[in-house]
Amino acid sequence: MKKAGIIFYCILLFSCTTQNTTLSPFVTIYKRDWVGNILPEYIILRRQPNVFEIYAPIIYGSTVGEWTINNDTLFLFPKYEYFSRNSELKFLKISIQDTSITTVPHQYLIQNDCLIDITDYSIVLPELFNNKEYKALYRRVNKQ
């Protein structure tokens, strides 16, 4: 009985080592930190098929669509929006007539483990509010 106890404790001791959590190699996550009045946001890229999600945890909403990469630029093409209001989940298809910051196609420059937002928002924002100096930076969260 004493040997069984020793073996059990040895197994327990060796199984309690720290483990490195990794996601599927088909998922890549980028995060923009909370800076001033700019809320945190995540860009989740899934492969097979190439589907993205831009998730904003503060507003309980996401934009979903397709993505492609051309040279060093990531292109996101929004197709759907979903959000939670009054404990109810709303799911909306984005049409060509929709003109908001979340519905325009996004472009990101890929540099190392970062995405730099280079989207031209002048399509939906008046020149007064279109700050071309600010480029949102998303850092990769998961490593492969």
VMD Tcl script that builds the backbone (N, CA, C; Angstrom):
set m [mol new atoms 432]
animate dup $m
set s [atomselect $m all]
$s set {name element resname resid chain x y z} {
  {N N MET 1 A 0.823 -1.192 0.000}
  {CA C MET 1 A 0.000 0.000 0.000}
  {C C MET 1 A 0.867 1.256 0.000}
  {N N LYS 2 A 1.980 1.179 0.723}
  {CA C LYS 2 A 2.870 2.334 0.803}
  {C C LYS 2 A 3.488 2.635 -0.563}
  {N N LYS 3 A 3.844 1.590 -1.325}
  {CA C LYS 3 A 4.407 1.775 -2.662}
  {C C LYS 3 A 3.376 2.392 -3.595}
  {N N ALA 4 A 2.146 1.988 -3.482}
  {CA C ALA 4 A 1.081 2.544 -4.337}
  {C C ALA 4 A 0.904 4.031 -4.038}
  {N N GLY 5 A 0.995 4.412 -2.763}
  {CA C GLY 5 A 0.875 5.820 -2.386}
  {C C GLY 5 A 2.021 6.644 -2.941}
  {N N ILE 6 A 3.232 6.096 -2.872}
  {CA C ILE 6 A 4.407 6.803 -3.387}
  {C C ILE 6 A 4.289 6.975 -4.907}
  {N N ILE 7 A 3.860 5.933 -5.598}
  {CA C ILE 7 A 3.695 6.013 -7.054}
  {C C ILE 7 A 2.625 7.046 -7.410}
  {N N PHE 8 A 1.516 7.044 -6.659}
  {CA C PHE 8 A 0.444 8.009 -6.901}
  {C C PHE 8 A 0.948 9.447 -6.726}
  {N N TYR 9 A 1.694 9.698 -5.658}
  {CA C TYR 9 A 2.211 11.051 -5.417}
  {C C TYR 9 A 3.259 11.461 -6.460}
  {N N CYS 10 A 4.059 10.501 -6.936}
  {CA C CYS 10 A 5.025 10.809 -7.994}
  {C C CYS 10 A 4.307 11.194 -9.288}
  {N N ILE 11 A 3.273 10.453 -9.636}
  {CA C ILE 11 A 2.493 10.776 -10.837}
  {C C ILE 11 A 1.844 12.137 -10.686}
  {N N LEU 12 A 1.292 12.403 -9.521}
  {CA C LEU 12 A 0.653 13.687 -9.264}
  {C C LEU 12 A 1.669 14.827 -9.354}
  {N N LEU 13 A 2.852 14.643 -8.798}
  {CA C LEU 13 A 3.893 15.663 -8.820}
  {C C LEU 13 A 4.336 15.976 -10.238}
  {N N PHE 14 A 4.581 14.946 -11.059}
  {CA C PHE 14 A 5.063 15.166 -12.418}
  {C C PHE 14 A 3.963 15.671 -13.361}
  {N N SER 15 A 2.716 15.425 -13.030}
  {CA C SER 15 A 1.633 15.903 -13.892}
  {C C SER 15 A 1.261 17.351 -13.589}
  {N N CYS 16 A 1.802 17.941 -12.538}
  {CA C CYS 16 A 1.479 19.313 -12.150}
  {C C CYS 16 A 2.487 20.327 -12.682}
  {N N THR 17 A 3.185 19.983 -13.725}
  {CA C THR 17 A 4.117 20.952 -14.310}
  {C C THR 17 A 3.331 22.011 -15.077}
  {N N THR 18 A 3.955 23.161 -15.258}
  {CA C THR 18 A 3.276 24.224 -15.998}
  {C C THR 18 A 3.162 23.829 -17.459}
  {N N GLN 19 A 2.054 24.208 -18.051}
  {CA C GLN 19 A 1.812 23.889 -19.446}
  {C C GLN 19 A 1.641 25.168 -20.225}
  {N N ASN 20 A 2.144 25.168 -21.425}
  {CA C ASN 20 A 2.036 26.321 -22.308}
  {C C ASN 20 A 0.770 26.146 -23.147}
  {N N THR 21 A -0.190 27.035 -22.970}
  {CA C THR 21 A -1.441 26.947 -23.701}
  {C C THR 21 A -1.264 27.510 -25.099}
  {N N THR 22 A -1.617 26.734 -26.089}
  {CA C THR 22 A -1.567 27.208 -27.469}
  {C C THR 22 A -2.919 26.950 -28.114}
  {N N LEU 23 A -3.268 27.809 -29.018}
  {CA C LEU 23 A -4.493 27.624 -29.768}
  {C C LEU 23 A -4.193 26.792 -30.998}
  {N N SER 24 A -5.201 26.483 -31.704}
  {CA C SER 24 A -5.054 25.771 -32.955}
  {C C SER 24 A -4.143 26.554 -33.898}
  {N N PRO 25 A -3.353 25.881 -34.710}
  {CA C PRO 25 A -2.531 26.610 -35.674}
  {C C PRO 25 A -3.379 27.310 -36.742}
  {N N PHE 26 A -4.684 27.062 -36.718}
  {CA C PHE 26 A -5.580 27.678 -37.685}
  {C C PHE 26 A -6.209 28.969 -37.162}
  {N N VAL 27 A -5.793 29.422 -35.981}
  {CA C VAL 27 A -6.355 30.634 -35.384}
  {C C VAL 27 A -5.214 31.573 -34.989}
  {N N THR 28 A -5.328 32.849 -35.384}
  {CA C THR 28 A -4.363 33.870 -35.004}
  {C C THR 28 A -5.143 35.027 -34.388}
  {N N ILE 29 A -4.666 35.527 -33.244}
  {CA C ILE 29 A -5.385 36.582 -32.527}
  {C C ILE 29 A -4.481 37.794 -32.342}
  {N N TYR 30 A -5.033 38.974 -32.628}
  {CA C TYR 30 A -4.350 40.249 -32.424}
  {C C TYR 30 A -5.205 41.092 -31.492}
  {N N LYS 31 A -4.548 41.901 -30.659}
  {CA C LYS 31 A -5.262 42.734 -29.683}
  {C C LYS 31 A -4.785 44.174 -29.754}
  {N N ARG 32 A -5.756 45.090 -29.733}
  {CA C ARG 32 A -5.464 46.518 -29.578}
  {C C ARG 32 A -5.789 46.862 -28.136}
  {N N ASP 33 A -4.827 47.418 -27.415}
  {CA C ASP 33 A -5.022 47.749 -26.007}
  {C C ASP 33 A -5.885 48.994 -25.849}
  {N N TRP 34 A -6.389 49.166 -24.648}
  {CA C TRP 34 A -7.186 50.332 -24.293}
  {C C TRP 34 A -6.247 51.523 -24.185}
  {N N VAL 35 A -6.435 52.527 -25.038}
  {CA C VAL 35 A -5.590 53.717 -25.044}
  {C C VAL 35 A -6.500 54.936 -24.996}
  {N N GLY 36 A -6.453 55.675 -23.882}
  {CA C GLY 36 A -7.297 56.868 -23.751}
  {C C GLY 36 A -8.759 56.518 -23.893}
  {N N ASN 37 A -9.425 57.116 -24.876}
  {CA C ASN 37 A -10.845 56.832 -25.088}
  {C C ASN 37 A -11.072 55.781 -26.176}
  {N N ILE 38 A -10.018 55.132 -26.639}
  {CA C ILE 38 A -10.124 54.090 -27.663}
  {C C ILE 38 A -10.216 52.737 -26.951}
  {N N LEU 39 A -11.320 52.044 -27.182}
  {CA C LEU 39 A -11.609 50.795 -26.492}
  {C C LEU 39 A -10.729 49.646 -26.985}
  {N N PRO 40 A -10.506 48.635 -26.144}
  {CA C PRO 40 A -9.744 47.463 -26.589}
  {C C PRO 40 A -10.546 46.697 -27.636}
  {N N GLU 41 A -9.816 45.980 -28.483}
  {CA C GLU 41 A -10.472 45.259 -29.570}
  {C C GLU 41 A -9.589 44.092 -29.983}
  {N N TYR 42 A -10.205 43.033 -30.462}
  {CA C TYR 42 A -9.478 41.852 -30.910}
  {C C TYR 42 A -9.785 41.587 -32.377}
  {N N ILE 43 A -8.775 41.162 -33.118}
  {CA C ILE 43 A -8.967 40.666 -34.477}
  {C C ILE 43 A -8.598 39.185 -34.431}
  {N N ILE 44 A -9.555 38.337 -34.759}
  {CA C ILE 44 A -9.353 36.888 -34.729}
  {C C ILE 44 A -9.416 36.387 -36.167}
  {N N LEU 45 A -8.322 35.817 -36.633}
  {CA C LEU 45 A -8.244 35.288 -37.994}
  {C C LEU 45 A -8.300 33.769 -37.929}
  {N N ARG 46 A -9.251 33.197 -38.644}
  {CA C ARG 46 A -9.384 31.740 -38.712}
  {C C ARG 46 A -9.070 31.300 -40.142}
  {N N ARG 47 A -8.393 30.168 -40.257}
  {CA C ARG 47 A -8.069 29.614 -41.572}
  {C C ARG 47 A -8.963 28.409 -41.841}
  {N N GLN 48 A -9.144 28.144 -43.094}
  {CA C GLN 48 A -9.883 26.978 -43.581}
  {C C GLN 48 A -11.325 26.982 -43.120}
  {N N PRO 49 A -12.158 27.875 -43.570}
  {CA C PRO 49 A -11.979 28.951 -44.536}
  {C C PRO 49 A -11.437 30.211 -43.859}
  {N N ASN 50 A -11.010 31.170 -44.668}
  {CA C ASN 50 A -10.451 32.427 -44.165}
  {C C ASN 50 A -11.577 33.332 -43.679}
  {N N VAL 51 A -11.855 33.243 -42.392}
  {CA C VAL 51 A -12.925 34.019 -41.759}
  {C C VAL 51 A -12.310 34.827 -40.630}
  {N N PHE 52 A -12.715 36.091 -40.500}
  {CA C PHE 52 A -12.214 36.923 -39.413}
  {C C PHE 52 A -13.364 37.343 -38.514}
  {N N GLU 53 A -12.998 37.766 -37.312}
  {CA C GLU 53 A -13.938 38.375 -36.377}
  {C C GLU 53 A -13.224 39.531 -35.704}
  {N N ILE 54 A -13.847 40.695 -35.701}
  {CA C ILE 54 A -13.360 41.826 -34.915}
  {C C ILE 54 A -14.283 41.902 -33.716}
  {N N TYR 55 A -13.725 41.641 -32.544}
  {CA C TYR 55 A -14.522 41.541 -31.324}
  {C C TYR 55 A -14.200 42.696 -30.391}
  {N N ALA 56 A -15.238 43.411 -29.975}
  {CA C ALA 56 A -15.096 44.513 -29.025}
  {C C ALA 56 A -15.819 44.108 -27.738}
  {N N PRO 57 A -15.077 43.663 -26.717}
  {CA C PRO 57 A -15.732 43.144 -25.510}
  {C C PRO 57 A -16.543 44.185 -24.747}
  {N N ILE 58 A -16.207 45.447 -24.832}
  {CA C ILE 58 A -16.917 46.484 -24.087}
  {C C ILE 58 A -18.322 46.690 -24.622}
  {N N ILE 59 A -18.494 46.583 -25.946}
  {CA C ILE 59 A -19.811 46.827 -26.525}
  {C C ILE 59 A -20.560 45.535 -26.841}
  {N N TYR 60 A -20.002 44.398 -26.488}
  {CA C TYR 60 A -20.641 43.097 -26.703}
  {C C TYR 60 A -21.048 42.910 -28.157}
  {N N GLY 61 A -20.132 43.202 -29.071}
  {CA C GLY 61 A -20.452 43.068 -30.480}
  {C C GLY 61 A -19.253 42.631 -31.293}
  {N N SER 62 A -19.544 42.126 -32.487}
  {CA C SER 62 A -18.497 41.659 -33.391}
  {C C SER 62 A -18.882 41.925 -34.830}
  {N N THR 63 A -17.864 42.010 -35.651}
  {CA C THR 63 A -18.021 42.062 -37.093}
  {C C THR 63 A -17.347 40.818 -37.641}
  {N N VAL 64 A -18.010 40.156 -38.582}
  {CA C VAL 64 A -17.513 38.896 -39.124}
  {C C VAL 64 A -17.467 39.009 -40.646}
  {N N GLY 65 A -16.460 38.383 -41.253}
  {CA C GLY 65 A -16.364 38.399 -42.704}
  {C C GLY 65 A -15.212 37.549 -43.197}
  {N N GLU 66 A -14.779 37.842 -44.416}
  {CA C GLU 66 A -13.696 37.102 -45.050}
  {C C GLU 66 A -12.426 37.945 -45.072}
  {N N TRP 67 A -11.263 37.278 -45.125}
  {CA C TRP 67 A -9.992 37.988 -45.173}
  {C C TRP 67 A -9.080 37.371 -46.219}
  {N N THR 68 A -8.173 38.227 -46.726}
  {CA C THR 68 A -7.119 37.779 -47.642}
  {C C THR 68 A -5.839 38.544 -47.309}
  {N N ILE 69 A -4.722 37.999 -47.764}
  {CA C ILE 69 A -3.432 38.668 -47.602}
  {C C ILE 69 A -2.829 38.836 -48.990}
  {N N ASN 70 A -2.357 40.051 -49.266}
  {CA C ASN 70 A -1.665 40.347 -50.515}
  {C C ASN 70 A -0.355 41.036 -50.140}
  {N N ASN 71 A 0.762 40.368 -50.403}
  {CA C ASN 71 A 2.096 40.841 -50.012}
  {C C ASN 71 A 2.140 41.046 -48.502}
  {N N ASP 72 A 2.295 42.281 -48.035}
  {CA C ASP 72 A 2.385 42.548 -46.594}
  {C C ASP 72 A 1.124 43.248 -46.064}
  {N N THR 73 A 0.003 43.086 -46.768}
  {CA C THR 73 A -1.225 43.765 -46.366}
  {C C THR 73 A -2.342 42.752 -46.145}
  {N N LEU 74 A -3.026 42.901 -45.010}
  {CA C LEU 74 A -4.179 42.081 -44.674}
  {C C LEU 74 A -5.438 42.860 -45.037}
  {N N PHE 75 A -6.350 42.231 -45.757}
  {CA C PHE 75 A -7.607 42.854 -46.165}
  {C C PHE 75 A -8.762 42.127 -45.478}
  {N N LEU 76 A -9.624 42.888 -44.806}
  {CA C LEU 76 A -10.806 42.334 -44.152}
  {C C LEU 76 A -12.053 42.859 -44.858}
  {N N PHE 77 A -12.942 41.954 -45.237}
  {CA C PHE 77 A -14.178 42.309 -45.924}
  {C C PHE 77 A -15.365 41.923 -45.045}
  {N N PRO 78 A -15.945 42.882 -44.317}
  {CA C PRO 78 A -17.048 42.580 -43.391}
  {C C PRO 78 A -18.287 42.080 -44.132}
  {N N LYS 79 A -18.934 41.060 -43.559}
  {CA C LYS 79 A -20.156 40.498 -44.138}
  {C C LYS 79 A -21.337 40.579 -43.163}
  {N N TYR 80 A -21.057 40.404 -41.862}
  {CA C TYR 80 A -22.122 40.380 -40.857}
  {C C TYR 80 A -21.682 41.142 -39.606}
  {N N GLU 81 A -22.664 41.636 -38.889}
  {CA C GLU 81 A -22.450 42.246 -37.577}
  {C C GLU 81 A -23.370 41.538 -36.598}
  {N N TYR 82 A -22.861 41.287 -35.406}
  {CA C TYR 82 A -23.774 40.821 -34.365}
  {C C TYR 82 A -23.426 41.502 -33.062}
  {N N PHE 83 A -24.446 41.702 -32.254}
  {CA C PHE 83 A -24.281 42.387 -30.984}
  {C C PHE 83 A -25.406 41.982 -30.050}
  {N N SER 84 A -25.182 42.242 -28.780}
  {CA C SER 84 A -26.154 41.901 -27.748}
  {C C SER 84 A -26.808 43.168 -27.229}
  {N N ARG 85 A -28.132 43.186 -27.224}
  {CA C ARG 85 A -28.911 44.292 -26.677}
  {C C ARG 85 A -30.049 43.715 -25.855}
  {N N ASN 86 A -30.173 44.174 -24.632}
  {CA C ASN 86 A -31.257 43.733 -23.743}
  {C C ASN 86 A -31.353 42.208 -23.678}
  {N N SER 87 A -30.226 41.557 -23.491}
  {CA C SER 87 A -30.132 40.098 -23.380}
  {C C SER 87 A -30.621 39.381 -24.626}
  {N N GLU 88 A -30.557 40.055 -25.757}
  {CA C GLU 88 A -30.978 39.461 -27.016}
  {C C GLU 88 A -29.857 39.629 -28.029}
  {N N LEU 89 A -29.556 38.577 -28.761}
  {CA C LEU 89 A -28.486 38.610 -29.754}
  {C C LEU 89 A -29.056 39.023 -31.106}
  {N N LYS 90 A -28.515 40.095 -31.690}
  {CA C LYS 90 A -28.937 40.593 -33.004}
  {C C LYS 90 A -27.861 40.234 -34.028}
  {N N PHE 91 A -28.271 39.719 -35.166}
  {CA C PHE 91 A -27.361 39.305 -36.227}
  {C C PHE 91 A -27.809 39.972 -37.514}
  {N N LEU 92 A -26.966 40.864 -38.094}
  {CA C LEU 92 A -27.343 41.639 -39.267}
  {C C LEU 92 A -26.367 41.422 -40.414}
  {N N LYS 93 A -26.906 41.278 -41.622}
  {CA C LYS 93 A -26.069 41.176 -42.816}
  {C C LYS 93 A -25.705 42.595 -43.248}
  {N N ILE 94 A -24.432 42.810 -43.571}
  {CA C ILE 94 A -23.955 44.121 -44.000}
  {C C ILE 94 A -24.195 44.253 -45.501}
  {N N SER 95 A -24.818 45.351 -45.900}
  {CA C SER 95 A -25.057 45.590 -47.319}
  {C C SER 95 A -24.120 46.688 -47.826}
  {N N ILE 96 A -24.096 46.874 -49.120}
  {CA C ILE 96 A -23.226 47.886 -49.734}
  {C C ILE 96 A -23.633 49.289 -49.284}
  {N N GLN 97 A -24.905 49.486 -48.993}
  {CA C GLN 97 A -25.388 50.799 -48.579}
  {C C GLN 97 A -24.974 51.166 -47.158}
  {N N ASP 98 A -24.598 50.190 -46.353}
  {CA C ASP 98 A -24.175 50.476 -44.977}
  {C C ASP 98 A -22.859 51.239 -45.000}
  {N N THR 99 A -22.835 52.366 -44.327}
  {CA C THR 99 A -21.609 53.161 -44.275}
  {C C THR 99 A -21.303 53.526 -42.834}
  {N N SER 100 A -20.468 52.720 -42.228}
  {CA C SER 100 A -19.981 53.012 -40.885}
  {C C SER 100 A -18.542 52.526 -40.803}
  {N N ILE 101 A -17.889 52.854 -39.731}
  {CA C ILE 101 A -16.481 52.459 -39.563}
  {C C ILE 101 A -16.329 50.945 -39.583}
  {N N THR 102 A -17.298 50.230 -39.034}
  {CA C THR 102 A -17.187 48.771 -38.973}
  {C C THR 102 A -17.526 48.080 -40.286}
  {N N THR 103 A -18.256 48.743 -41.189}
  {CA C THR 103 A -18.704 48.082 -42.408}
  {C C THR 103 A -17.804 48.308 -43.618}
  {N N VAL 104 A -16.880 49.266 -43.555}
  {CA C VAL 104 A -15.974 49.479 -44.691}
  {C C VAL 104 A -14.900 48.387 -44.692}
  {N N PRO 105 A -14.418 47.989 -45.868}
  {CA C PRO 105 A -13.307 47.035 -45.909}
  {C C PRO 105 A -12.079 47.632 -45.216}
  {N N HIS 106 A -11.438 46.825 -44.380}
  {CA C HIS 106 A -10.278 47.281 -43.606}
  {C C HIS 106 A -8.985 46.780 -44.243}
  {N N GLN 107 A -7.921 47.571 -44.050}
  {CA C GLN 107 A -6.590 47.185 -44.515}
  {C C GLN 107 A -5.614 47.332 -43.354}
  {N N TYR 108 A -4.746 46.341 -43.194}
  {CA C TYR 108 A -3.746 46.363 -42.132}
  {C C TYR 108 A -2.388 45.991 -42.722}
  {N N LEU 109 A -1.395 46.771 -42.383}
  {CA C LEU 109 A -0.021 46.478 -42.763}
  {C C LEU 109 A 0.519 45.450 -41.767}
  {N N ILE 110 A 1.100 44.375 -42.264}
  {CA C ILE 110 A 1.642 43.313 -41.410}
  {C C ILE 110 A 3.124 43.583 -41.191}
  {N N GLN 111 A 3.516 43.792 -39.928}
  {CA C GLN 111 A 4.925 43.998 -39.570}
  {C C GLN 111 A 5.238 43.156 -38.344}
  {N N ASN 112 A 6.127 42.182 -38.519}
  {CA C ASN 112 A 6.497 41.251 -37.448}
  {C C ASN 112 A 5.241 40.606 -36.890}
  {N N ASP 113 A 4.986 40.747 -35.595}
  {CA C ASP 113 A 3.794 40.187 -34.966}
  {C C ASP 113 A 2.748 41.259 -34.708}
  {N N CYS 114 A 2.683 42.272 -35.573}
  {CA C CYS 114 A 1.752 43.385 -35.384}
  {C C CYS 114 A 0.971 43.670 -36.663}
  {N N LEU 115 A -0.208 44.240 -36.475}
  {CA C LEU 115 A -1.013 44.763 -37.569}
  {C C LEU 115 A -1.160 46.262 -37.353}
  {N N ILE 116 A -0.937 47.044 -38.397}
  {CA C ILE 116 A -1.090 48.490 -38.320}
  {C C ILE 116 A -2.243 48.879 -39.240}
  {N N ASP 117 A -3.247 49.525 -38.681}
  {CA C ASP 117 A -4.444 49.904 -39.428}
  {C C ASP 117 A -4.102 51.002 -40.435}
  {N N ILE 118 A -4.264 50.715 -41.721}
  {CA C ILE 118 A -4.024 51.699 -42.776}
  {C C ILE 118 A -5.297 51.936 -43.591}
  {N N THR 119 A -6.442 51.627 -43.007}
  {CA C THR 119 A -7.732 51.798 -43.672}
  {C C THR 119 A -8.010 53.269 -43.927}
  {N N ASP 120 A -8.551 53.575 -45.096}
  {CA C ASP 120 A -8.951 54.944 -45.431}
  {C C ASP 120 A -10.399 55.125 -44.974}
  {N N TYR 121 A -10.574 55.803 -43.845}
  {CA C TYR 121 A -11.911 56.011 -43.285}
  {C C TYR 121 A -12.597 57.252 -43.844}
  {N N SER 122 A -11.965 57.955 -44.785}
  {CA C SER 122 A -12.575 59.165 -45.325}
  {C C SER 122 A -13.867 58.862 -46.078}
  {N N ILE 123 A -14.086 57.629 -46.440}
  {CA C ILE 123 A -15.316 57.210 -47.107}
  {C C ILE 123 A -16.522 57.429 -46.196}
  {N N VAL 124 A -16.332 57.185 -44.891}
  {CA C VAL 124 A -17.455 57.268 -43.953}
  {C C VAL 124 A -17.324 58.397 -42.934}
  {N N LEU 125 A -16.130 58.933 -42.759}
  {CA C LEU 125 A -15.920 60.001 -41.783}
  {C C LEU 125 A -15.653 61.329 -42.472}
  {N N PRO 126 A -16.268 62.392 -41.978}
  {CA C PRO 126 A -15.910 63.708 -42.528}
  {C C PRO 126 A -14.440 64.007 -42.235}
  {N N GLU 127 A -13.841 64.826 -43.045}
  {CA C GLU 127 A -12.417 65.156 -42.901}
  {C C GLU 127 A -12.079 65.652 -41.500}
  {N N LEU 128 A -13.009 66.336 -40.864}
  {CA C LEU 128 A -12.789 66.870 -39.522}
  {C C LEU 128 A -12.506 65.757 -38.511}
  {N N PHE 129 A -13.182 64.599 -38.664}
  {CA C PHE 129 A -13.032 63.504 -37.702}
  {C C PHE 129 A -12.080 62.418 -38.170}
  {N N ASN 130 A -11.599 62.505 -39.374}
  {CA C ASN 130 A -10.720 61.483 -39.927}
  {C C ASN 130 A -9.274 61.806 -39.563}
  {N N ASN 131 A -8.780 61.217 -38.498}
  {CA C ASN 131 A -7.427 61.472 -38.023}
  {C C ASN 131 A -6.446 60.543 -38.737}
  {N N LYS 132 A -5.769 61.033 -39.742}
  {CA C LYS 132 A -4.831 60.222 -40.509}
  {C C LYS 132 A -3.526 59.992 -39.753}
  {N N GLU 133 A -3.304 60.745 -38.709}
  {CA C GLU 133 A -2.077 60.596 -37.921}
  {C C GLU 133 A -2.130 59.359 -37.024}
  {N N TYR 134 A -3.322 59.003 -36.552}
  {CA C TYR 134 A -3.458 57.872 -35.647}
  {C C TYR 134 A -3.570 56.578 -36.441}
  {N N LYS 135 A -2.700 55.645 -36.167}
  {CA C LYS 135 A -2.734 54.323 -36.778}
  {C C LYS 135 A -2.841 53.297 -35.656}
  {N N ALA 136 A -3.987 52.639 -35.580}
  {CA C ALA 136 A -4.204 51.633 -34.541}
  {C C ALA 136 A -3.203 50.499 -34.701}
  {N N LEU 137 A -2.668 50.033 -33.583}
  {CA C LEU 137 A -1.679 48.964 -33.571}
  {C C LEU 137 A -2.257 47.769 -32.830}
  {N N TYR 138 A -2.269 46.631 -33.485}
  {CA C TYR 138 A -2.738 45.374 -32.901}
  {C C TYR 138 A -1.540 44.456 -32.749}
  {N N ARG 139 A -1.337 43.954 -31.544}
  {CA C ARG 139 A -0.215 43.040 -31.290}
  {C C ARG 139 A -0.736 41.608 -31.216}
  {N N ARG 140 A 0.057 40.712 -31.739}
  {CA C ARG 140 A -0.335 39.306 -31.745}
  {C C ARG 140 A -0.342 38.779 -30.312}
  {N N VAL 141 A -1.399 38.053 -29.981}
  {CA C VAL 141 A -1.568 37.513 -28.632}
  {C C VAL 141 A -1.025 36.103 -28.544}
  {N N ASN 142 A -1.354 35.260 -29.508}
  {CA C ASN 142 A -0.938 33.860 -29.443}
  {C C ASN 142 A 0.260 33.607 -30.333}
  {N N LYS 143 A 1.144 32.754 -29.879}
  {CA C LYS 143 A 2.333 32.363 -30.639}
  {C C LYS 143 A 2.141 30.935 -31.133}
  {N N GLN 144 A 2.759 30.646 -32.266}
  {CA C GLN 144 A 2.631 29.283 -32.785}
  {C C GLN 144 A 3.918 28.536 -32.666}
}
mol reanalyze $m
mol bondsrecalc $m
mol representation Tube
mol addrep $m
